[in-house]
Amino acid sequence: MKNTFIITIFMSFSASLLLAETTVKSCNRNVTFENTPERAISNDVNLTEIMLVLGLADRMVGYTGISGWKTLDAEMRSGVKELPELSAKYPTKEVLVGADADFFFAGWNYGMKVGGEVTPETLAPFGIKVYELTESCSHIMDKDKASLKDMYADILNLGTIFGVEARAEALVEGYKSDLKNFKASLTSIEEGLRVFVYDSGEDAPFTAGRYAMPTALIEAAGGRNIMDDFNKSWGTVTWEEVVERDPNVVVIVNYGDVTAEQKRDYMMSNPAFKNIAAVKNDRFVTLEYVEATPGPRNIKAVKKLADAFWTK
C-alpha cells in the first residue's frame, strides 16, 4: 500500500511536467521547453480561445489585449471567467514579469511589435518563453501565403508544449474532417468569385492581404481574395484598387467602435462605389474578428462565407 501511494504521488507530480525536453518551431526560432508552462498568458481573443479549446485555462494566469478593441461573446466570457485581463491592449514587459508568467502566446501585431519592448528576446532574461502565432510570422520571415495549416500548426505545437498532444490532434482531425465533409457538400461553386475584405477605414481601406487568414478562409469557401497579391498580412490599400478589381462580395470584419452595419452603409451610400458588383447586388457578409483571425472558429467562418458566396 505504501509503495502504491508513493507511485501515485510521483505520477501526479510528473503529470505536471513534460516527460522529456521538447522543442517546437516558432517562426524562425526553435524553442525548447524543459518543463510544461504553468503560468501562461495569451494575447488577443483568438489566441486566448486556442488556449481554451485545448483545456489550458488552469495553466494560465491571465490574458491581455482584448477589451481595448474588442468584446467577449458569451462563449468566451464563460471560458475566461476565472482569469484576469492583465492589460486592455498590448501588455508591457512589466505586466508580464509582474504576473510571474513563464509563457506568452502572442504574435507579431498580436501583442508584439517588431523592435518593440515585448519580444521573445526581451522576455527571455525573465524566464518567459514565447510561442508566436504562425500566421504572424510573415512580419519577420519569408512565408507561404496564409493557410488553415497555420492554425492547425499552432494547435498542434501548443499541444506539444503543454503535454496535451492527443487533445490537440483530435481537435485538428475534427476540423479537417468537418471542413472536408462541408466542402464535398458544395455543388454550385463557380470559378472566379472576387472577394474583398473590408476591415476598417473610410479615406483608405484597411484589408487582408496574402498572408492574412481571411485569404485562406475565402479560398476554402471557393472564392478569391482580390488582394491576394498584396504582399502583407494586413494593411492599407486604395479605394481605386478596390473599384478596379470589382469584387462580387465584400467581407466585413466586425469589431471596434464602427459597426459592420456602418461599414456596409458607407460602401452602399458612396457614389464612388456604385459600380462595384458587390454594392450593386448588396452582397455583404460579416465575420466577427474572432472568426477572421486564426483560431477555433475558422471552420465556422468558412461555412458562413460559403453560404454567402453560393446561396445568392
Secondary structure, DSSP 8 states (H G I E B T S, - for coil): -HHHHHHHHHHHHHHTS-SS-EEEEETTEEEEESS--SSEEEESHHHHHHHHHTT-GGGEEEEESSTTT----HHHHHHTTTS-EEESSS--HHHHHHTT-SEEEEEETBEE-TTSS-SHHHHGGGT-EEEE-GGGGGGTS------HHHHHHHHHHHHHHTT-HHHHHHHHHHHHHHHHHHHHH-----TT-EEEEE-B-SSS-EEE-TTSHHHHHHHHTT-EETTTTS-SSEEE--HHHHHHH--SEEEEEE-SSS-HHHHHHHHHH-GGGTTSHHHHTT-EEEEEHHHHSSSTTHHHHHHHHHHHHH--
